[in-house]
Amino acid sequence: QVQLVESGGGLVQPGGSLRLSCAASENIFNFYVMSWHRQAPEKQRELVASITSGGGTAYADSVKGRFTISRDKSKNTLYLQMGSLKPEDTAVYYCHAKTTIVGETWGQGTQVTVSS
């Protein structure tokens, strides 16, 4: 069973930046897709950004131009660089991996709070 461990969350002021990391127990380049999702209080979990095994990326409209998803093969780690943060970005951020056609794994989540 693949394990994913997120880190990097915290409290940041509006307009600030933060980088989330998701360390995997296996080679992430073997996964079909990896992605970041977030869930704000009393809201449904939503897809924020994704990256395919071939390196193709996609973003939610709400974060385009502000967030960047990337990965490091040597560290088996997925990243989410977040900039120009807004209060509405406040949420628990989850890392997700589509490891096989039928398999998937979620991380435990990391809290991001944007507030002055």
Secondary structure by P-SEA (a helix, b strand, c coil): cbbbbbcccccccccbbbbbbbbbccccccccccbbbbbcccccccccccccccbbbbbcccccccccccccccccbbbbbbcccccccccbbbbbbcccccccccccbbbbbbcc
